[in-house]
Amino acid sequence: MPRLQNIMSLQKEIETKLQNQLHPSHLQVINESALHSVPEGAEMHFKVIVVSQQFDGKSLVNRHRMINDLLKEELKGAIHALTMTTLTPAEWEKKGEIKNSPLCLGGSKLPAF
């Protein structure tokens, strides 16, 4: 599906694809672009937390492959970085909380020496 630029934000597009295909019991798509050296309003760095019954019996690698396959068009260019937490409902109950992403030290955010 081609990207609907200016009609739907990339964040919303990611949410829609994951919701429609994985039917998650919990879904968070977080635009972390502001934590990086990118223009204001950019949509390039994302963190997804997906809890789905469809992950039952699948390895972590296969869960991530599922997400990568669903977002293959976006990963070809629009998405620069994607962090994934993929859990079954039982794993989600045990997990408790998901840690915040570390601050970016790339580009202009590197300390001066």
Biopython code that builds the backbone (N, CA, C, O; Angstrom):
import numpy as np
from Bio.PDB.StructureBuilder import StructureBuilder

atoms = [
    (1, "MET", "N", (0.844, -1.179, 0.000)),
    (1, "MET", "CA", (0.000, 0.000, 0.000)),
    (1, "MET", "C", (0.885, 1.236, 0.000)),
    (1, "MET", "O", (1.708, 1.379, 0.904)),
    (2, "PRO", "N", (0.758, 2.131, -0.964)),
    (2, "PRO", "CA", (1.567, 3.340, -0.988)),
    (2, "PRO", "C", (1.212, 4.253, 0.183)),
    (2, "PRO", "O", (0.078, 4.274, 0.662)),
    (3, "ARG", "N", (2.195, 4.987, 0.616)),
    (3, "ARG", "CA", (2.014, 5.890, 1.754)),
    (3, "ARG", "C", (1.078, 7.037, 1.374)),
    (3, "ARG", "O", (1.202, 7.628, 0.301)),
    (4, "LEU", "N", (0.157, 7.334, 2.258)),
    (4, "LEU", "CA", (-0.809, 8.414, 2.029)),
    (4, "LEU", "C", (-0.253, 9.702, 2.627)),
    (4, "LEU", "O", (-0.761, 10.190, 3.637)),
    (5, "GLN", "N", (0.797, 10.254, 2.004)),
    (5, "GLN", "CA", (1.446, 11.438, 2.530)),
    (5, "GLN", "C", (0.458, 12.576, 2.672)),
    (5, "GLN", "O", (-0.451, 12.747, 1.860)),
    (6, "ASN", "N", (0.662, 13.350, 3.727)),
    (6, "ASN", "CA", (-0.138, 14.524, 4.049)),
    (6, "ASN", "C", (-1.576, 14.186, 4.424)),
    (6, "ASN", "O", (-2.322, 15.081, 4.821)),
    (7, "ILE", "N", (-1.981, 12.957, 4.316)),
    (7, "ILE", "CA", (-3.330, 12.574, 4.714)),
    (7, "ILE", "C", (-3.269, 11.863, 6.063)),
    (7, "ILE", "O", (-4.070, 12.144, 6.955)),
    (8, "MET", "N", (-2.329, 10.956, 6.208)),
    (8, "MET", "CA", (-2.196, 10.190, 7.433)),
    (8, "MET", "C", (-0.745, 10.272, 7.888)),
    (8, "MET", "O", (0.168, 10.046, 7.094)),
    (9, "SER", "N", (-0.527, 10.593, 9.159)),
    (9, "SER", "CA", (0.837, 10.633, 9.662)),
    (9, "SER", "C", (1.440, 9.235, 9.606)),
    (9, "SER", "O", (0.719, 8.237, 9.626)),
    (10, "LEU", "N", (2.738, 9.173, 9.537)),
    (10, "LEU", "CA", (3.417, 7.884, 9.508)),
    (10, "LEU", "C", (3.118, 7.106, 10.790)),
    (10, "LEU", "O", (2.927, 5.891, 10.746)),
    (11, "GLN", "N", (3.079, 7.786, 11.907)),
    (11, "GLN", "CA", (2.766, 7.124, 13.173)),
    (11, "GLN", "C", (1.389, 6.466, 13.105)),
    (11, "GLN", "O", (1.236, 5.313, 13.509)),
    (12, "LYS", "N", (0.410, 7.169, 12.609)),
    (12, "LYS", "CA", (-0.948, 6.630, 12.491)),
    (12, "LYS", "C", (-0.992, 5.479, 11.491)),
    (12, "LYS", "O", (-1.709, 4.500, 11.695)),
    (13, "GLU", "N", (-0.229, 5.598, 10.417)),
    (13, "GLU", "CA", (-0.168, 4.547, 9.406)),
    (13, "GLU", "C", (0.402, 3.249, 10.007)),
    (13, "GLU", "O", (-0.106, 2.159, 9.744)),
    (14, "ILE", "N", (1.453, 3.382, 10.809)),
    (14, "ILE", "CA", (2.045, 2.228, 11.487)),
    (14, "ILE", "C", (1.027, 1.603, 12.431)),
    (14, "ILE", "O", (0.836, 0.387, 12.432)),
    (15, "GLU", "N", (0.371, 2.440, 13.236)),
    (15, "GLU", "CA", (-0.653, 1.952, 14.169)),
    (15, "GLU", "C", (-1.741, 1.175, 13.438)),
    (15, "GLU", "O", (-2.138, 0.093, 13.871)),
    (16, "THR", "N", (-2.214, 1.725, 12.340)),
    (16, "THR", "CA", (-3.292, 1.099, 11.569)),
    (16, "THR", "C", (-2.865, -0.256, 11.019)),
    (16, "THR", "O", (-3.607, -1.233, 11.125)),
    (17, "LYS", "N", (-1.681, -0.316, 10.435)),
    (17, "LYS", "CA", (-1.201, -1.589, 9.879)),
    (17, "LYS", "C", (-1.061, -2.652, 10.960)),
    (17, "LYS", "O", (-1.508, -3.785, 10.777)),
    (18, "LEU", "N", (-0.448, -2.298, 12.080)),
    (18, "LEU", "CA", (-0.241, -3.275, 13.150)),
    (18, "LEU", "C", (-1.575, -3.705, 13.765)),
    (18, "LEU", "O", (-1.778, -4.883, 14.062)),
    (19, "GLN", "N", (-2.474, -2.752, 13.951)),
    (19, "GLN", "CA", (-3.793, -3.059, 14.517)),
    (19, "GLN", "C", (-4.570, -3.999, 13.594)),
    (19, "GLN", "O", (-5.140, -4.989, 14.052)),
    (20, "ASN", "N", (-4.591, -3.695, 12.312)),
    (20, "ASN", "CA", (-5.375, -4.485, 11.359)),
    (20, "ASN", "C", (-4.836, -5.894, 11.150)),
    (20, "ASN", "O", (-5.607, -6.820, 10.898)),
    (21, "GLN", "N", (-3.527, -6.065, 11.251)),
    (21, "GLN", "CA", (-2.929, -7.364, 10.955)),
    (21, "GLN", "C", (-2.685, -8.238, 12.188)),
    (21, "GLN", "O", (-2.781, -9.463, 12.112)),
    (22, "LEU", "N", (-2.370, -7.609, 13.319)),
    (22, "LEU", "CA", (-2.006, -8.385, 14.512)),
    (22, "LEU", "C", (-3.095, -8.415, 15.575)),
    (22, "LEU", "O", (-3.023, -9.215, 16.508)),
    (23, "HIS", "N", (-4.095, -7.564, 15.450)),
    (23, "HIS", "CA", (-5.197, -7.492, 16.411)),
    (23, "HIS", "C", (-4.675, -7.528, 17.853)),
    (23, "HIS", "O", (-5.064, -8.392, 18.640)),
    (24, "PRO", "N", (-3.795, -6.584, 18.188)),
    (24, "PRO", "CA", (-3.154, -6.614, 19.498)),
    (24, "PRO", "C", (-4.112, -6.274, 20.638)),
    (24, "PRO", "O", (-5.075, -5.527, 20.465)),
    (25, "SER", "N", (-3.820, -6.839, 21.797)),
    (25, "SER", "CA", (-4.559, -6.472, 22.997)),
    (25, "SER", "C", (-3.964, -5.198, 23.594)),
    (25, "SER", "O", (-4.612, -4.515, 24.388)),
    (26, "HIS", "N", (-2.735, -4.886, 23.210)),
    (26, "HIS", "CA", (-2.081, -3.637, 23.617)),
    (26, "HIS", "C", (-1.179, -3.206, 22.469)),
    (26, "HIS", "O", (-0.435, -4.019, 21.919)),
    (27, "LEU", "N", (-1.244, -1.938, 22.112)),
    (27, "LEU", "CA", (-0.403, -1.395, 21.051)),
    (27, "LEU", "C", (-0.021, 0.033, 21.388)),
    (27, "LEU", "O", (-0.873, 0.866, 21.695)),
    (28, "GLN", "N", (1.268, 0.300, 21.326)),
    (28, "GLN", "CA", (1.768, 1.668, 21.447)),
    (28, "GLN", "C", (2.740, 1.891, 20.300)),
    (28, "GLN", "O", (3.641, 1.083, 20.074)),
    (29, "VAL", "N", (2.560, 2.967, 19.591)),
    (29, "VAL", "CA", (3.499, 3.394, 18.561)),
    (29, "VAL", "C", (3.949, 4.785, 18.991)),
    (29, "VAL", "O", (3.170, 5.739, 18.988)),
    (30, "ILE", "N", (5.219, 4.877, 19.358)),
    (30, "ILE", "CA", (5.755, 6.111, 19.928)),
    (30, "ILE", "C", (6.753, 6.722, 18.950)),
    (30, "ILE", "O", (7.727, 6.080, 18.558)),
    (31, "ASN", "N", (6.499, 7.960, 18.565)),
    (31, "ASN", "CA", (7.426, 8.683, 17.690)),
    (31, "ASN", "C", (8.532, 9.253, 18.572)),
    (31, "ASN", "O", (8.312, 10.198, 19.330)),
    (32, "GLU", "N", (9.720, 8.671, 18.464)),
    (32, "GLU", "CA", (10.855, 9.114, 19.267)),
    (32, "GLU", "C", (11.806, 10.018, 18.480)),
    (32, "GLU", "O", (12.944, 10.235, 18.896)),
    (33, "SER", "N", (11.353, 10.528, 17.377)),
    (33, "SER", "CA", (12.199, 11.361, 16.522)),
    (33, "SER", "C", (12.738, 12.584, 17.240)),
    (33, "SER", "O", (13.866, 13.004, 16.979)),
    (34, "ALA", "N", (11.960, 13.159, 18.134)),
    (34, "ALA", "CA", (12.390, 14.360, 18.857)),
    (34, "ALA", "C", (13.597, 14.095, 19.752)),
    (34, "ALA", "O", (14.273, 15.037, 20.163)),
    (35, "LEU", "N", (13.879, 12.835, 20.059)),
    (35, "LEU", "CA", (15.038, 12.479, 20.874)),
    (35, "LEU", "C", (16.323, 12.435, 20.040)),
    (35, "LEU", "O", (17.405, 12.209, 20.581)),
    (36, "HIS", "N", (16.207, 12.648, 18.739)),
    (36, "HIS", "CA", (17.329, 12.518, 17.824)),
    (36, "HIS", "C", (17.578, 13.828, 17.087)),
    (36, "HIS", "O", (16.780, 14.762, 17.171)),
    (37, "SER", "N", (18.668, 13.884, 16.381)),
    (37, "SER", "CA", (19.046, 15.088, 15.630)),
    (37, "SER", "C", (18.338, 15.105, 14.282)),
    (37, "SER", "O", (18.945, 14.842, 13.243)),
    (38, "VAL", "N", (17.056, 15.415, 14.315)),
    (38, "VAL", "CA", (16.249, 15.480, 13.101)),
    (38, "VAL", "C", (15.431, 16.763, 13.129)),
    (38, "VAL", "O", (15.273, 17.364, 14.192)),
    (39, "PRO", "N", (14.914, 17.191, 11.999)),
    (39, "PRO", "CA", (14.092, 18.408, 11.979)),
    (39, "PRO", "C", (12.843, 18.265, 12.865)),
    (39, "PRO", "O", (12.312, 17.168, 13.042)),
    (40, "GLU", "N", (12.402, 19.370, 13.401)),
    (40, "GLU", "CA", (11.188, 19.383, 14.224)),
    (40, "GLU", "C", (10.015, 18.834, 13.416)),
    (40, "GLU", "O", (9.837, 19.181, 12.249)),
    (41, "GLY", "N", (9.216, 17.972, 14.052)),
    (41, "GLY", "CA", (8.055, 17.380, 13.406)),
    (41, "GLY", "C", (8.364, 16.141, 12.582)),
    (41, "GLY", "O", (7.468, 15.576, 11.955)),
    (42, "ALA", "N", (9.624, 15.713, 12.574)),
    (42, "ALA", "CA", (10.009, 14.543, 11.785)),
    (42, "ALA", "C", (9.355, 13.272, 12.328)),
    (42, "ALA", "O", (9.052, 13.171, 13.517)),
    (43, "GLU", "N", (9.152, 12.333, 11.456)),
    (43, "GLU", "CA", (8.647, 11.004, 11.807)),
    (43, "GLU", "C", (9.604, 9.985, 11.210)),
    (43, "GLU", "O", (9.393, 9.498, 10.099)),
    (44, "MET", "N", (10.659, 9.665, 11.956)),
    (44, "MET", "CA", (11.699, 8.786, 11.436)),
    (44, "MET", "C", (12.103, 7.693, 12.421)),
    (44, "MET", "O", (12.514, 6.605, 12.016)),
    (45, "HIS", "N", (11.986, 7.984, 13.703)),
    (45, "HIS", "CA", (12.425, 7.064, 14.749)),
    (45, "HIS", "C", (11.198, 6.638, 15.558)),
    (45, "HIS", "O", (10.507, 7.476, 16.137)),
    (46, "PHE", "N", (10.935, 5.328, 15.594)),
    (46, "PHE", "CA", (9.744, 4.842, 16.286)),
    (46, "PHE", "C", (10.072, 3.705, 17.241)),
    (46, "PHE", "O", (11.021, 2.944, 17.053)),
    (47, "LYS", "N", (9.252, 3.627, 18.262)),
    (47, "LYS", "CA", (9.270, 2.507, 19.201)),
    (47, "LYS", "C", (7.867, 1.919, 19.183)),
    (47, "LYS", "O", (6.882, 2.636, 19.360)),
    (48, "VAL", "N", (7.780, 0.602, 18.966)),
    (48, "VAL", "CA", (6.474, -0.056, 18.994)),
    (48, "VAL", "C", (6.465, -1.094, 20.102)),
    (48, "VAL", "O", (7.425, -1.840, 20.291)),
    (49, "ILE", "N", (5.365, -1.122, 20.822)),
    (49, "ILE", "CA", (5.113, -2.132, 21.842)),
    (49, "ILE", "C", (3.839, -2.833, 21.401)),
    (49, "ILE", "O", (2.766, -2.232, 21.366)),
    (50, "VAL", "N", (3.970, -4.109, 21.064)),
    (50, "VAL", "CA", (2.847, -4.862, 20.522)),
    (50, "VAL", "C", (2.642, -6.118, 21.357)),
    (50, "VAL", "O", (3.562, -6.914, 21.545)),
    (51, "VAL", "N", (1.414, -6.281, 21.857)),
    (51, "VAL", "CA", (1.036, -7.486, 22.606)),
    (51, "VAL", "C", (-0.036, -8.183, 21.777)),
    (51, "VAL", "O", (-1.132, -7.657, 21.583)),
    (52, "SER", "N", (0.304, -9.382, 21.289)),
    (52, "SER", "CA", (-0.615, -10.075, 20.398)),
    (52, "SER", "C", (-0.579, -11.582, 20.628)),
    (52, "SER", "O", (0.478, -12.170, 20.856)),
    (53, "GLN", "N", (-1.734, -12.174, 20.562)),
    (53, "GLN", "CA", (-1.864, -13.636, 20.632)),
    (53, "GLN", "C", (-1.135, -14.294, 19.470)),
    (53, "GLN", "O", (-0.722, -15.449, 19.567)),
    (54, "GLN", "N", (-0.976, -13.563, 18.369)),
    (54, "GLN", "CA", (-0.310, -14.106, 17.187)),
    (54, "GLN", "C", (1.178, -14.380, 17.415)),
    (54, "GLN", "O", (1.814, -15.040, 16.593)),
    (55, "PHE", "N", (1.741, -13.882, 18.519)),
    (55, "PHE", "CA", (3.140, -14.138, 18.834)),
    (55, "PHE", "C", (3.331, -15.443, 19.603)),
    (55, "PHE", "O", (4.464, -15.885, 19.796)),
    (56, "ASP", "N", (2.241, -16.062, 20.042)),
    (56, "ASP", "CA", (2.344, -17.329, 20.778)),
    (56, "ASP", "C", (3.136, -18.348, 19.974)),
    (56, "ASP", "O", (2.859, -18.565, 18.795)),
    (57, "GLY", "N", (4.123, -18.973, 20.612)),
    (57, "GLY", "CA", (4.904, -20.025, 19.975)),
    (57, "GLY", "C", (5.947, -19.540, 18.981)),
    (57, "GLY", "O", (6.626, -20.356, 18.357)),
    (58, "LYS", "N", (6.089, -18.218, 18.820)),
    (58, "LYS", "CA", (7.057, -17.680, 17.864)),
    (58, "LYS", "C", (8.268, -17.119, 18.615)),
    (58, "LYS", "O", (8.137, -16.526, 19.686)),
    (59, "SER", "N", (9.437, -17.319, 18.030)),
    (59, "SER", "CA", (10.662, -16.773, 18.613)),
    (59, "SER", "C", (10.656, -15.250, 18.474)),
    (59, "SER", "O", (9.878, -14.686, 17.705)),
    (60, "LEU", "N", (11.529, -14.605, 19.225)),
    (60, "LEU", "CA", (11.664, -13.159, 19.150)),
    (60, "LEU", "C", (12.032, -12.730, 17.729)),
    (60, "LEU", "O", (11.500, -11.745, 17.217)),
    (61, "VAL", "N", (12.931, -13.460, 17.104)),
    (61, "VAL", "CA", (13.337, -13.140, 15.730)),
    (61, "VAL", "C", (12.137, -13.217, 14.789)),
    (61, "VAL", "O", (11.955, -12.333, 13.952)),
    (62, "ASN", "N", (11.325, -14.248, 14.912)),
    (62, "ASN", "CA", (10.161, -14.383, 14.034)),
    (62, "ASN", "C", (9.104, -13.324, 14.310)),
    (62, "ASN", "O", (8.418, -12.885, 13.386)),
    (63, "ARG", "N", (8.962, -12.910, 15.552)),
    (63, "ARG", "CA", (8.029, -11.821, 15.882)),
    (63, "ARG", "C", (8.488, -10.534, 15.200)),
    (63, "ARG", "O", (7.684, -9.814, 14.608)),
    (64, "HIS", "N", (9.781, -10.256, 15.288)),
    (64, "HIS", "CA", (10.313, -9.039, 14.669)),
    (64, "HIS", "C", (10.208, -9.120, 13.153)),
    (64, "HIS", "O", (9.953, -8.112, 12.493)),
    (65, "ARG", "N", (10.399, -10.294, 12.606)),
    (65, "ARG", "CA", (10.225, -10.464, 11.154)),
    (65, "ARG", "C", (8.793, -10.165, 10.737)),
    (65, "ARG", "O", (8.557, -9.587, 9.676)),
    (66, "MET", "N", (7.833, -10.560, 11.576)),
    (66, "MET", "CA", (6.429, -10.262, 11.275)),
    (66, "MET", "C", (6.217, -8.754, 11.180)),
    (66, "MET", "O", (5.583, -8.270, 10.243)),
    (67, "ILE", "N", (6.748, -8.013, 12.152)),
    (67, "ILE", "CA", (6.609, -6.549, 12.165)),
    (67, "ILE", "C", (7.330, -5.957, 10.951)),
    (67, "ILE", "O", (6.781, -5.108, 10.248)),
    (68, "ASN", "N", (8.556, -6.410, 10.714)),
    (68, "ASN", "CA", (9.320, -5.898, 9.565)),
    (68, "ASN", "C", (8.581, -6.138, 8.255)),
    (68, "ASN", "O", (8.581, -5.278, 7.374)),
    (69, "ASP", "N", (7.956, -7.293, 8.124)),
    (69, "ASP", "CA", (7.210, -7.602, 6.905)),
    (69, "ASP", "C", (5.998, -6.681, 6.759)),
    (69, "ASP", "O", (5.708, -6.201, 5.663)),
    (70, "LEU", "N", (5.295, -6.437, 7.859)),
    (70, "LEU", "CA", (4.129, -5.553, 7.814)),
    (70, "LEU", "C", (4.508, -4.120, 7.468)),
    (70, "LEU", "O", (3.729, -3.400, 6.843)),
    (71, "LEU", "N", (5.700, -3.707, 7.875)),
    (71, "LEU", "CA", (6.137, -2.320, 7.666)),
    (71, "LEU", "C", (7.234, -2.213, 6.600)),
    (71, "LEU", "O", (8.004, -1.253, 6.594)),
    (72, "LYS", "N", (7.302, -3.200, 5.701)),
    (72, "LYS", "CA", (8.400, -3.244, 4.734)),
    (72, "LYS", "C", (8.472, -1.996, 3.857)),
    (72, "LYS", "O", (9.571, -1.537, 3.549)),
    (73, "GLU", "N", (7.361, -1.449, 3.458)),
    (73, "GLU", "CA", (7.376, -0.242, 2.618)),
    (73, "GLU", "C", (7.924, 0.954, 3.395)),
    (73, "GLU", "O", (8.727, 1.723, 2.867)),
    (74, "GLU", "N", (7.496, 1.108, 4.631)),
    (74, "GLU", "CA", (7.953, 2.222, 5.460)),
    (74, "GLU", "C", (9.442, 2.082, 5.790)),
    (74, "GLU", "O", (10.160, 3.079, 5.868)),
    (75, "LEU", "N", (9.899, 0.846, 5.984)),
    (75, "LEU", "CA", (11.302, 0.598, 6.318)),
    (75, "LEU", "C", (12.231, 0.827, 5.124)),
    (75, "LEU", "O", (13.445, 0.936, 5.298)),
    (76, "LYS", "N", (11.676, 0.901, 3.925)),
    (76, "LYS", "CA", (12.490, 1.174, 2.735)),
    (76, "LYS", "C", (12.961, 2.621, 2.697)),
    (76, "LYS", "O", (13.888, 2.948, 1.955)),
    (77, "GLY", "N", (12.345, 3.484, 3.475)),
    (77, "GLY", "CA", (12.769, 4.876, 3.403)),
    (77, "GLY", "C", (12.250, 5.779, 4.494)),
    (77, "GLY", "O", (13.016, 6.555, 5.065)),
    (78, "ALA", "N", (10.974, 5.700, 4.799)),
    (78, "ALA", "CA", (10.387, 6.648, 5.747)),
    (78, "ALA", "C", (10.870, 6.427, 7.176)),
    (78, "ALA", "O", (11.088, 7.393, 7.908)),
    (79, "ILE", "N", (11.038, 5.179, 7.581)),
    (79, "ILE", "CA", (11.487, 4.866, 8.935)),
    (79, "ILE", "C", (13.002, 4.710, 8.925)),
    (79, "ILE", "O", (13.551, 3.906, 8.173)),
    (80, "HIS", "N", (13.665, 5.489, 9.768)),
    (80, "HIS", "CA", (15.122, 5.395, 9.901)),
    (80, "HIS", "C", (15.499, 4.404, 11.005)),
    (80, "HIS", "O", (16.478, 3.668, 10.877)),
    (81, "ALA", "N", (14.714, 4.390, 12.093)),
    (81, "ALA", "CA", (15.013, 3.498, 13.222)),
    (81, "ALA", "C", (13.703, 2.990, 13.817)),
    (81, "ALA", "O", (12.732, 3.734, 13.955)),
    (82, "LEU", "N", (13.703, 1.701, 14.165)),
    (82, "LEU", "CA", (12.514, 1.079, 14.737)),
    (82, "LEU", "C", (12.933, 0.164, 15.876)),
    (82, "LEU", "O", (13.698, -0.780, 15.678)),
    (83, "THR", "N", (12.426, 0.453, 17.070)),
    (83, "THR", "CA", (12.647, -0.384, 18.236)),
    (83, "THR", "C", (11.368, -1.150, 18.489)),
    (83, "THR", "O", (10.282, -0.573, 18.437)),
    (84, "MET", "N", (11.475, -2.459, 18.764)),
    (84, "MET", "CA", (10.285, -3.288, 18.941)),
    (84, "MET", "C", (10.306, -4.035, 20.263)),
    (84, "MET", "O", (11.329, -4.583, 20.674)),
    (85, "THR", "N", (9.165, -4.045, 20.914)),
    (85, "THR", "CA", (8.902, -4.948, 22.032)),
    (85, "THR", "C", (7.688, -5.745, 21.604)),
    (85, "THR", "O", (6.608, -5.186, 21.412)),
    (86, "THR", "N", (7.861, -7.052, 21.453)),
    (86, "THR", "CA", (6.792, -7.920, 20.954)),
    (86, "THR", "C", (6.525, -9.002, 21.997)),
    (86, "THR", "O", (7.388, -9.832, 22.280)),
    (87, "LEU", "N", (5.328, -8.982, 22.560)),
    (87, "LEU", "CA", (4.988, -9.885, 23.659)),
    (87, "LEU", "C", (3.657, -10.588, 23.421)),
    (87, "LEU", "O", (2.776, -10.080, 22.728)),
    (88, "THR", "N", (3.541, -11.771, 24.015)),
    (88, "THR", "CA", (2.249, -12.445, 24.068)),
    (88, "THR", "C", (1.484, -11.831, 25.246)),
    (88, "THR", "O", (2.094, -11.177, 26.091)),
    (89, "PRO", "N", (0.178, -12.025, 25.319)),
    (89, "PRO", "CA", (-0.567, -11.505, 26.477)),
    (89, "PRO", "C", (-0.025, -12.028, 27.812)),
    (89, "PRO", "O", (0.031, -11.274, 28.784)),
    (90, "ALA", "N", (0.370, -13.292, 27.877)),
    (90, "ALA", "CA", (0.915, -13.849, 29.122)),
    (90, "ALA", "C", (2.237, -13.177, 29.490)),
    (90, "ALA", "O", (2.478, -12.880, 30.660)),
    (91, "GLU", "N", (3.089, -12.937, 28.501)),
    (91, "GLU", "CA", (4.359, -12.258, 28.751)),
    (91, "GLU", "C", (4.128, -10.822, 29.212)),
    (91, "GLU", "O", (4.832, -10.327, 30.092)),
    (92, "TRP", "N", (3.145, -10.159, 28.620)),
    (92, "TRP", "CA", (2.807, -8.783, 28.973)),
    (92, "TRP", "C", (2.387, -8.694, 30.438)),
    (92, "TRP", "O", (2.787, -7.770, 31.146)),
    (93, "GLU", "N", (1.587, -9.648, 30.888)),
    (93, "GLU", "CA", (1.151, -9.662, 32.292)),
    (93, "GLU", "C", (2.338, -9.763, 33.237)),
    (93, "GLU", "O", (2.343, -9.119, 34.287)),
    (94, "LYS", "N", (3.331, -10.546, 32.892)),
    (94, "LYS", "CA", (4.512, -10.743, 33.740)),
    (94, "LYS", "C", (5.506, -9.592, 33.647)),
    (94, "LYS", "O", (6.215, -9.305, 34.611)),
    (95, "LYS", "N", (5.561, -8.933, 32.496)),
    (95, "LYS", "CA", (6.585, -7.920, 32.207)),
    (95, "LYS", "C", (6.513, -6.713, 33.130)),
    (95, "LYS", "O", (7.543, -6.244, 33.615)),
    (96, "GLY", "N", (5.330, -6.211, 33.374)),
    (96, "GLY", "CA", (5.203, -5.024, 34.207)),
    (96, "GLY", "C", (5.319, -3.749, 33.411)),
    (96, "GLY", "O", (4.309, -3.196, 32.974)),
    (97, "GLU", "N", (6.544, -3.266, 33.213)),
    (97, "GLU", "CA", (6.715, -2.005, 32.499)),
    (97, "GLU", "C", (7.788, -2.136, 31.426)),
    (97, "GLU", "O", (8.648, -3.015, 31.485)),
    (98, "ILE", "N", (7.717, -1.258, 30.464)),
    (98, "ILE", "CA", (8.703, -1.194, 29.392)),
    (98, "ILE", "C", (9.572, 0.025, 29.669)),
    (98, "ILE", "O", (9.059, 1.123, 29.886)),
    (99, "LYS", "N", (10.874, -0.165, 29.663)),
    (99, "LYS", "CA", (11.796, 0.931, 29.949)),
    (99, "LYS", "C", (11.783, 1.963, 28.829)),
    (99, "LYS", "O", (11.530, 1.642, 27.668)),
    (100, "ASN", "N", (12.060, 3.207, 29.204)),
    (100, "ASN", "CA", (12.193, 4.275, 28.219)),
    (100, "ASN", "C", (13.432, 4.037, 27.377)),
    (100, "ASN", "O", (14.396, 3.422, 27.833)),
    (101, "SER", "N", (13.404, 4.521, 26.164)),
    (101, "SER", "CA", (14.564, 4.419, 25.287)),
    (101, "SER", "C", (15.666, 5.334, 25.801)),
    (101, "SER", "O", (15.384, 6.380, 26.384)),
    (102, "PRO", "N", (16.934, 4.942, 25.586)),
    (102, "PRO", "CA", (18.035, 5.820, 25.999)),
    (102, "PRO", "C", (18.079, 7.066, 25.127)),
    (102, "PRO", "O", (17.591, 7.060, 23.996)),
    (103, "LEU", "N", (18.660, 8.125, 25.654)),
    (103, "LEU", "CA", (18.812, 9.347, 24.878)),
    (103, "LEU", "C", (19.804, 9.129, 23.753)),
    (103, "LEU", "O", (20.775, 8.386, 23.901)),
    (104, "CYS", "N", (19.556, 9.773, 22.640)),
    (104, "CYS", "CA", (20.422, 9.679, 21.472)),
    (104, "CYS", "C", (21.676, 10.518, 21.707)),
    (104, "CYS", "O", (21.599, 11.636, 22.218)),
    (105, "LEU", "N", (22.822, 9.971, 21.332)),
    (105, "LEU", "CA", (24.074, 10.719, 21.410)),
    (105, "LEU", "C", (24.679, 10.916, 20.032)),
    (105, "LEU", "O", (25.859, 11.245, 19.911)),
    (106, "GLY", "N", (23.883, 10.718, 18.996)),
    (106, "GLY", "CA", (24.377, 10.856, 17.638)),
    (106, "GLY", "C", (24.285, 12.272, 17.114)),
    (106, "GLY", "O", (23.649, 13.140, 17.712)),
    (107, "GLY", "N", (24.924, 12.482, 16.000)),
    (107, "GLY", "CA", (24.853, 13.776, 15.307)),
    (107, "GLY", "C", (25.223, 14.945, 16.197)),
    (107, "GLY", "O", (26.276, 14.936, 16.834)),
    (108, "SER", "N", (24.372, 15.942, 16.244)),
    (108, "SER", "CA", (24.662, 17.173, 16.989)),
    (108, "SER", "C", (24.497, 16.992, 18.496)),
    (108, "SER", "O", (24.770, 17.925, 19.251)),
    (109, "LYS", "N", (24.059, 15.825, 18.955)),
    (109, "LYS", "CA", (23.864, 15.612, 20.384)),
    (109, "LYS", "C", (25.114, 15.043, 21.050)),
    (109, "LYS", "O", (25.116, 14.824, 22.262)),
    (110, "LEU", "N", (26.181, 14.798, 20.279)),
    (110, "LEU", "CA", (27.425, 14.311, 20.854)),
    (110, "LEU", "C", (28.059, 15.389, 21.720)),
    (110, "LEU", "O", (28.046, 16.565, 21.356)),
    (111, "PRO", "N", (28.620, 14.995, 22.873)),
    (111, "PRO", "CA", (29.276, 16.012, 23.710)),
    (111, "PRO", "C", (30.537, 16.549, 23.032)),
    (111, "PRO", "O", (31.243, 15.814, 22.342)),
    (112, "ALA", "N", (30.805, 17.815, 23.234)),
    (112, "ALA", "CA", (32.026, 18.420, 22.683)),
    (112, "ALA", "C", (33.198, 18.034, 23.561)),
    (112, "ALA", "O", (33.097, 18.019, 24.788)),
    (113, "PHE", "N", (34.316, 17.720, 22.916)),
    (113, "PHE", "CA", (35.527, 17.332, 23.666)),
    (113, "PHE", "C", (36.545, 18.427, 23.627)),
    (113, "PHE", "O", (37.625, 18.286, 24.200)),
]
sb = StructureBuilder()
sb.init_structure("model")
sb.init_model(0)
sb.init_chain("A")
sb.init_seg("    ")
for serial, (resi, resn, name, xyz) in enumerate(atoms, 1):
    if name == "N":
        sb.init_residue(resn, " ", resi, " ")
    sb.init_atom(name, np.array(xyz, "f"), 0.0, 1.0, " ", f" {name:<3s}", serial, name[0])
structure = sb.get_structure()
